[in-house]
Amino acid sequence: MRRQEADKWHCYGEHGNGIAYFARKSPKYKVSGSRALETTQANPDWLRGDIVYAEVHCTSPALGDVWVDAMIAPLPDQSATLIEFAASPRGAGEGFRVQLIRLQDMSLSRRRKIIDLHP
């Protein structure tokens, strides 16, 4: 399954009843991790593989709707996405945010470290 197809299946499920389908019914959907993932995966740069990772500030139903800081990263050559999150000390004050990070957006020293790790 190609990455774009896998992302779509995860969001909508085989019959329109995937995780995101139910998440959209939540009154907190507009600030949710599901919306952050959908926002990230809908970006054409993500679909082309031009995004290194996304920095996210959203709520997490898994942690009781607390605000979290998260990182969403594609796994190269796989139809999968890594999502890491932790409770945010900033709480709701920062509001919902998704920032897509491309390789050219990163500092030169940070890019060197990534390139060294992935020969």
Backbone as CSV, one residue per row, in Angstrom:
resi,resn,N_x,N_y,N_z,CA_x,CA_y,CA_z,C_x,C_y,C_z
1,MET,0.850,-1.172,0.000,0.000,0.000,0.000,0.898,1.238,0.000
2,ARG,0.638,2.166,-0.878,1.425,3.391,-0.916,1.097,4.266,0.285
3,ARG,2.024,5.184,0.589,1.875,6.038,1.770,0.574,6.821,1.746
4,GLN,0.245,7.429,0.612,-0.968,8.229,0.517,-2.202,7.364,0.781
5,GLU,-2.223,6.154,0.239,-3.351,5.258,0.451,-3.429,4.819,1.913
6,ALA,-2.284,4.543,2.520,-2.260,4.121,3.923,-2.753,5.241,4.829
7,ASP,-2.309,6.474,4.571,-2.747,7.608,5.376,-4.256,7.782,5.258
8,LYS,-4.777,7.671,4.039,-6.208,7.837,3.823,-6.982,6.730,4.532
9,TRP,-6.516,5.480,4.446,-7.212,4.373,5.085,-7.243,4.568,6.594
10,HIS,-6.127,5.017,7.172,-6.065,5.242,8.616,-7.107,6.272,9.040
11,CYS,-7.226,7.336,8.275,-8.150,8.414,8.649,-9.607,8.032,8.450
12,TYR,-9.895,7.315,7.376,-11.289,7.091,7.021,-11.742,5.646,7.166
13,GLY,-10.805,4.719,7.270,-11.168,3.316,7.377,-11.718,2.805,6.050
14,GLU,-11.881,1.525,5.991,-12.344,0.903,4.742,-13.750,1.356,4.384
15,HIS,-14.596,1.607,5.385,-15.991,1.960,5.127,-16.351,3.314,5.736
16,GLY,-15.386,4.230,5.827,-15.665,5.554,6.381,-15.868,5.538,7.881
17,ASN,-15.283,4.561,8.577,-15.474,4.493,10.022,-14.155,4.362,10.769
18,GLY,-13.101,4.978,10.257,-11.798,4.929,10.908,-11.752,5.830,12.134
19,ILE,-10.578,5.909,12.727,-10.367,6.685,13.949,-10.823,8.133,13.771
20,ALA,-10.404,8.758,12.698,-10.731,10.172,12.486,-12.222,10.397,12.280
21,TYR,-12.895,9.434,11.693,-14.349,9.561,11.490,-15.039,9.791,12.829
22,PHE,-14.668,9.004,13.833,-15.274,9.156,15.159,-14.736,10.391,15.879
23,ALA,-13.461,10.695,15.683,-12.866,11.869,16.335,-13.548,13.154,15.878
24,ARG,-13.955,13.216,14.612,-14.604,14.420,14.090,-15.930,14.711,14.780
25,LYS,-16.515,13.719,15.404,-17.792,13.909,16.098,-17.602,14.528,17.481
26,SER,-16.372,14.589,17.951,-16.089,15.139,19.270,-16.224,16.657,19.252
27,PRO,-16.755,17.244,20.317,-16.827,18.705,20.386,-15.439,19.362,20.461
28,LYS,-14.398,18.571,20.769,-13.041,19.108,20.860,-12.210,18.786,19.616
29,TYR,-12.851,18.338,18.556,-12.129,17.948,17.338,-11.227,19.065,16.812
30,LYS,-11.672,20.319,16.853,-10.905,21.431,16.261,-9.546,21.646,16.913
31,VAL,-9.340,21.114,18.109,-8.043,21.255,18.786,-7.407,19.889,19.071
32,SER,-7.877,18.856,18.400,-7.470,17.482,18.704,-6.248,17.003,17.924
33,GLY,-5.645,15.955,18.431,-4.548,15.301,17.739,-4.990,14.712,16.414
34,SER,-6.218,14.248,16.332,-6.732,13.720,15.055,-6.742,14.801,13.989
35,ARG,-7.187,15.992,14.357,-7.173,17.096,13.390,-5.747,17.455,13.007
36,ALA,-4.829,17.433,13.960,-3.420,17.733,13.669,-2.855,16.725,12.677
37,LEU,-3.164,15.449,12.873,-2.684,14.412,11.958,-3.295,14.589,10.568
38,GLU,-4.587,14.863,10.507,-5.241,15.087,9.211,-4.662,16.311,8.506
39,THR,-4.428,17.379,9.258,-3.857,18.600,8.686,-2.485,18.307,8.093
40,THR,-1.680,17.567,8.824,-0.339,17.206,8.363,-0.401,16.343,7.114
41,GLN,-1.218,15.299,7.163,-1.280,14.351,6.055,-1.951,14.917,4.806
42,ALA,-2.716,15.974,4.941,-3.374,16.580,3.780,-2.446,17.509,3.007
43,ASN,-1.314,17.854,3.588,-0.389,18.784,2.940,0.324,18.097,1.765
44,PRO,0.331,18.716,0.583,0.994,18.112,-0.579,2.476,17.811,-0.341
45,ASP,3.165,18.634,0.442,4.581,18.374,0.741,4.743,17.089,1.549
46,TRP,3.806,16.807,2.438,3.834,15.555,3.208,3.668,14.371,2.253
47,LEU,2.725,14.480,1.356,2.443,13.381,0.428,3.619,13.110,-0.505
48,ARG,4.393,14.151,-0.835,5.585,13.990,-1.683,6.803,13.513,-0.889
49,GLY,6.717,13.527,0.423,7.847,13.111,1.242,8.824,14.236,1.530
50,ASP,8.378,15.490,1.383,9.252,16.641,1.599,9.260,17.150,3.039
51,ILE,8.447,16.572,3.901,8.373,16.999,5.296,9.229,16.066,6.158
52,VAL,10.102,16.632,6.985,10.930,15.837,7.893,10.088,15.437,9.110
53,TYR,9.347,16.402,9.659,8.449,16.134,10.778,7.526,17.328,10.966
54,ALA,6.526,17.166,11.814,5.628,18.260,12.167,5.668,18.449,13.674
55,GLU,5.725,19.704,14.097,5.617,20.042,15.522,4.158,20.413,15.763
56,VAL,3.567,19.841,16.810,2.133,19.996,17.040,1.858,20.364,18.491
57,HIS,0.864,21.219,18.685,0.336,21.525,20.016,-1.168,21.315,19.904
58,CYS,-1.703,20.320,20.632,-3.103,19.949,20.489,-3.571,19.243,21.761
59,THR,-4.827,18.798,21.764,-5.321,18.016,22.892,-5.228,16.532,22.568
60,SER,-5.146,15.722,23.615,-5.055,14.270,23.457,-6.165,13.576,24.235
61,PRO,-7.116,12.979,23.525,-8.158,12.212,24.227,-7.562,11.059,25.038
62,ALA,-6.452,10.487,24.564,-5.810,9.367,25.265,-5.312,9.769,26.649
63,LEU,-5.029,11.058,26.836,-4.566,11.550,28.141,-5.642,12.365,28.861
64,GLY,-6.891,12.151,28.475,-7.979,12.867,29.146,-8.158,14.281,28.638
65,ASP,-7.908,14.501,27.356,-8.068,15.809,26.713,-7.133,16.885,27.259
66,VAL,-5.982,16.477,27.788,-4.992,17.472,28.195,-4.254,17.969,26.955
67,TRP,-3.668,19.145,27.045,-2.874,19.694,25.950,-1.519,18.998,25.910
68,VAL,-1.066,18.695,24.710,0.203,17.997,24.531,1.057,18.691,23.486
69,ASP,2.358,18.473,23.578,3.298,18.835,22.523,3.639,17.522,21.834
70,ALA,3.589,17.525,20.520,3.784,16.274,19.786,4.695,16.476,18.590
71,MET,5.218,15.352,18.120,5.998,15.322,16.893,5.397,14.225,16.024
72,ILE,5.123,14.561,14.782,4.613,13.601,13.804,5.685,13.475,12.734
73,ALA,6.155,12.255,12.497,7.229,12.054,11.524,6.923,10.860,10.628
74,PRO,7.149,11.019,9.324,6.970,9.877,8.424,8.110,8.890,8.613
75,LEU,7.820,7.623,8.470,8.861,6.608,8.510,9.265,6.313,7.067
76,PRO,10.510,6.613,6.703,10.948,6.458,5.312,10.713,5.045,4.786
77,ASP,10.255,4.990,3.546,10.039,3.722,2.834,9.013,2.821,3.504
78,GLN,8.142,3.392,4.317,7.080,2.617,4.956,5.784,3.403,4.884
79,SER,4.685,2.715,4.920,3.375,3.373,4.960,2.965,3.562,6.411
80,ALA,3.804,4.291,7.153,3.544,4.475,8.577,4.033,5.844,9.028
81,THR,3.511,6.274,10.136,3.863,7.559,10.719,4.158,7.361,12.198
82,LEU,5.227,7.977,12.683,5.579,7.939,14.092,4.979,9.166,14.768
83,ILE,4.283,8.950,15.872,3.694,10.053,16.631,4.163,9.925,18.071
84,GLU,4.835,10.952,18.556,5.302,11.002,19.943,4.685,12.232,20.594
85,PHE,4.203,12.098,21.830,3.639,13.260,22.502,3.837,13.166,24.005
86,ALA,3.786,14.336,24.635,3.901,14.438,26.092,3.057,15.622,26.544
87,ALA,2.582,15.553,27.763,1.782,16.650,28.314,2.552,17.958,28.188
88,SER,1.849,19.005,27.779,2.487,20.300,27.560,2.435,21.159,28.812
89,PRO,3.564,21.726,29.213,3.546,22.647,30.360,2.847,23.965,30.026
90,ARG,2.681,24.249,28.727,2.043,25.503,28.306,0.523,25.432,28.326
91,GLY,-0.043,24.220,28.323,-1.497,24.076,28.358,-2.172,24.700,27.149
92,ALA,-3.382,25.181,27.352,-4.201,25.707,26.254,-3.767,27.095,25.790
93,GLY,-2.916,27.774,26.550,-2.538,29.154,26.233,-1.990,29.357,24.835
94,GLU,-1.293,28.378,24.312,-0.692,28.493,22.986,-1.701,28.186,21.879
95,GLY,-2.764,27.486,22.208,-3.780,27.121,21.221,-3.305,26.018,20.281
96,PHE,-4.187,25.598,19.414,-3.898,24.547,18.436,-2.867,25.052,17.432
97,ARG,-1.857,24.197,17.132,-0.810,24.608,16.192,-0.211,23.388,15.526
98,VAL,-0.007,23.479,14.220,0.725,22.474,13.457,1.770,23.216,12.636
99,GLN,3.035,22.881,12.829,4.116,23.498,12.066,4.877,22.397,11.337
100,LEU,4.833,22.439,10.004,5.522,21.449,9.190,6.975,21.873,9.003
101,ILE,7.891,20.946,9.231,9.322,21.234,9.141,9.903,20.482,7.946
102,ARG,10.448,21.235,7.013,11.135,20.667,5.857,12.636,20.669,6.148
103,LEU,13.390,19.865,5.434,14.828,19.806,5.664,15.459,21.189,5.512
104,GLN,15.041,21.956,4.500,15.637,23.279,4.284,15.250,24.274,5.381
105,ASP,14.225,23.968,6.184,13.821,24.842,7.292,14.728,24.678,8.513
106,MET,15.484,23.590,8.544,16.303,23.282,9.711,17.662,23.958,9.620
107,SER,18.280,24.172,10.776,19.609,24.772,10.793,20.606,23.808,10.154
108,LEU,21.691,24.338,9.644,22.707,23.520,8.983,23.278,22.476,9.932
109,SER,23.538,22.837,11.189,24.113,21.869,12.129,23.125,20.733,12.397
110,ARG,21.852,21.040,12.491,20.824,20.003,12.716,20.712,19.102,11.488
111,ARG,20.794,19.674,10.287,20.728,18.868,9.061,21.898,17.911,8.986
112,ARG,23.062,18.353,9.379,24.247,17.486,9.357,24.037,16.278,10.262
113,LYS,23.469,16.491,11.434,23.218,15.384,12.355,22.250,14.382,11.736
114,ILE,21.196,14.848,11.095,20.236,13.954,10.463,20.873,13.183,9.323
115,ILE,21.657,13.854,8.501,22.327,13.207,7.375,23.322,12.181,7.880
116,ASP,24.064,12.479,8.947,25.008,11.520,9.524,24.312,10.266,10.036
117,LEU,23.108,10.421,10.570,22.366,9.292,11.097,21.764,8.415,9.997
118,HIS,21.546,8.994,8.816,20.890,8.286,7.718,21.761,8.324,6.465
119,PRO,22.847,7.512,6.439,23.739,7.550,5.274,23.064,7.054,4.006
